[in-house]
Each structure stands twice: as C-alpha cells, then as structure tokens.
C-alpha cells in the first residue's frame, strides 16, 4: 500500500519562503515521477512541478525561477522549495506519485500567502 504524506504548509507573508516535503511509503518501483499540484479556491487543479527518478524537472511557467523541486530517491521523498511567494500562490498543495501507470495523491497541505 502506497501512502503520501505532505508537510511544511502554513502561513507566510508575501516575499517569504516555505519548504514543502512529501514522503512516500510502501513498496515503490524505482522508476517513477513525483511532483506537486495545487488548487486555489475557484480554480482548477494545476501542475506546479515534477521530477522523475533521473532528476529531470518540469515547472509551470507561473513558478519558474521561484520554486525548486528536488527529491531523495533513497528516501522516496520529494521537496518543493518556494521562494518569493505571492498571494496567488495560496492554494492547497498536493503531492503526487506516478508509478507503473498509476497516480497516487496525498491529502494536501495548505499554503497561505498573506500579509
């Protein structure tokens, strides 16, 4: 059974930084993709960033240059370093894992950017 548990969300002021973590547990095939989606009130869920097991990354244009995704393959953990946060970054951030043609989702961690 695969589980994803996010942590690191919270309240931060505009211009601040936050680091999200997501640890995957269970038996996980080594070739996979992990990443982050987010959903703000009234908006559709959108891809934020992904990173595969070879550390190839992909970012949404809206976060490029501000967010950095990384992973620790030995720990099956993915991170999202968020800098220069804006109010528009406020959303519920979901961790995901794509492996063997199956998507797994965390329950989400709330990020609120407000003064």
N, C-alpha and C positions, 0 to 999 in steps of 0.2 A: 504494500500500500504506500503510495506516494503522498507526502504532505509538504506544503509550502507554508512557511511562517514568516511574515514580514515584521519588521521592527524599524524604529527610527523616526516615525512620523511625529508631527507635533506642530506647535505654533511658532512661527518665525516672522521677523519683520522684513519688509521689502529690502532687497540687497543682501540679505543674510544667506546663510548656508545651512544645509542639512544633509545628512548621510543616511540613506535607507539601506537596510540589509534584508536579505531573504535567504533562509536556509532550507534546502530541500532534504527531506529524509526519505528513507526507503531504498530499495534496490533500483538504481538508475543507470541505464546504459550510458556509457561514457561519451558517445556522440549525441549531442543534443544542443538545443538553443534555450537560453534563459533570457529573461528580459522584464521590462516594466511597461504596463499600460496605465492610463489614468482616465478618470471620468469626473468631470466637473458638473455641478448642477445644471440641468437643462441642455447638456451637451452629450454627444455620443462618446463612447469609449474610444480612445485613440492610442496608437502606439507611441511610446516615448523613446525607447531604446532597446536594442537586442544585442546579445553577444553569444557567439557559438562556442563550441568546445575548443576551437582553434584560435579563439580570441579575436575573431573578426567582428567588428562592431558596426552598428547602424543606428542613426539618430533621426528623430523628427526634426524638421527644419526649425521649429519653434524653440528647440532646446539646444541645438548645435552650438558649441562654443561655451555653453554654460554648464551643461551636465556631462558627467563622465561615468560610463558604465564599466564595470570590471567584474572579474569572477575568480574564485579559488576553486579549481577543479577538484582538488583533493577533499575539500570540504563541501562540495556541491552548494556553494554559496555565491550569490550574485549581489553586487553593491551598486548603488546609484549615488554618486556624489553630486549634489545640486548646489550650485553657486549662483550668485546674483539673482536670487529668487524674486519673482514678480507676483503681484496679486493674481494674475491669470494662471499661475502655476497651481493655485489652490484646487485641490482635487483629491479624490480617493485613489491612491496608487496601488495597483495590483501587480504582484509578482506572477510571472508565468514560466512554465517549463514546457517545452515541446520536445518530445522524445518518442521514438517509434510510432510516429504519426498520431500521437495523442497530445492534446493540450491539457495541462494541469494549471489550476489557478489558486492563488492564495486568497484569503478573505479581505485583504486590503488594509492599508494603513493611511490614515488621514493626514494630509499636509495642508496647513492653513497659513497663507502668507498675508499678513495684515498688520497695519500699524495701530 
